[in-house]
Amino acid sequence: MHRPLIEAATSDDATAVVALWRMCELTRPWNDPAADFALALDSESSAVLVAQGSDGIGGSIMVGFDGHRGWVYYLAVAPDRRGEGLGRALMAAAEDWLRARGAPKIQLMVREDNHAALGFYRALGLERQKVVTLGRFLKDDA
């Protein structure tokens, strides 16, 4: 199997990528995926990578480097394209993007009840970390 064409998304890809994220049930009411996409494209420390095919975008991944670790978000593969290796290819492209920026480690968050995703990442050699993720929304703190 050949590696699909994976390239950095542009603002022209926003509608298709956000639709893919929604189709793959990656969005949540408290996050604006269009704003996430735009913010990733507006920063030199992040990108959205897309797998292009003859029928459009078949997959995407958001990747960022905070200066300490690389992070992955929104790995999505269209349901009718699953099983073709797009998820693995997108993860490999994200790792390449991070290595090129000197990131020593890759991390990501998976909802604890998403067993399919946990199995996918485990098969790629990622391991559960002994950390707890804490958070708070900042947009309403002003």
BELTA-V145880 format. One record per helix or strand of 3 or more residues. SS is the DSSP state (~ for helix, > for strand). FROM is the first residue (numbers start at 0). LEN is the number of residues. If there is no record, write none. Layout:
ss	from	len
SS	FROM	LEN
SS	FROM	LEN
This chain:
ss	from	len
>	4	4
~	10	13
~	32	9
>	45	8
>	55	10
>	69	8
~	78	3
~	85	15
>	105	3
~	114	9
